[in-house]
Amino acid sequence: MQEKAKLIKQQKTLARFAKAMGHPTRIIILSFLAKQESCYFGEIHDELPIAKATVSQHLKELKDAGLIQGETQPPKVKYCINRKNWEIAKTCFADFFSDLKENKDCC
């Protein structure tokens, strides 16, 4: 029973990460942040041809999912990858994709 509960928890975690990553702008933000130690909101906004409010909304979604973290340094906010959750996401996605059975007779 514990194994089943663990699997369900991992599936929920995977779904949360996948939902947060389900927009091209968020993938761009994650790729940008993954290449930096950290950066400020303005640097992220400069990378994207969209309104500041839209960038903020995407950052909020990524932060709520735990993929990034932010630190307020008035008047700026600095963002970076949440390394602990990034590793969890990598493991969840790797486990998910490795579950594919080799079945050459599939439709």
Secondary structure, DSSP 8 states (H G I E B T S, - for coil): -HHHHHHHHHHHHHHHHHHHT-SHHHHHHHHHHHTSS-EEHHHHHHHSSS-HHHHHHHHHHHHHTTSEEEEEETTEEEEEE-HHHHHHHHHHHHHHHHT----TT--
